[in-house]
């Protein structure tokens, strides 16, 4: 049985503690694909370089994670009778954590690696999230500004 109607498998539920942070970013978490919240990417990211930087910065934070590079294209329909929408194919990686992995650490490390590789990258989304207007979504998701500022 699926963990929830929008969670197609147990892998997504295991990745969620880390990949939920993607909702506060300009990056895609794979919604609209068959692997939502297991994927992370954007059309303009060099995933091979990103993973290499993650491994260089903190290989222990990836302990237990299996990352695989992939391409994905979001496809979804919003309302009955509407046309399907397709986004630009995105380069990304898929996180497959066994029970011992720490997906929050893996995703936080990905943000840090992206900042190291592309300091100018427009990473954090600024929009009302969960009816909150005074804080960035990433800060609300994490409970403070510490991740974003770090």
BELCOR-V149006 format. One record per run of one state. SS is the DSSP state (h for helix, s for strand, l for the rest). FROM is the first residue (numbers start at 1). LEN is the number of residues. If there is no record, write none. Layout:
ss={SS;SS}
from={FROM;FROM}
len={LEN;LEN}
//
This chain:
ss={l;s;l;s;l;h;s;l;s;l;s;l;h;l;s;l;s;l;s;l;s;l;h;l;s;l;s;l;s;l;h;l;h;l}
from={1;4;5;7;8;10;25;26;28;29;39;43;47;63;65;73;75;77;85;87;90;98;103;118;124;125;129;130;132;133;137;143;146;150}
len={3;1;2;1;2;15;1;2;1;10;4;4;16;2;8;2;2;8;2;3;8;5;15;6;1;4;1;2;1;4;6;3;4;1}
//
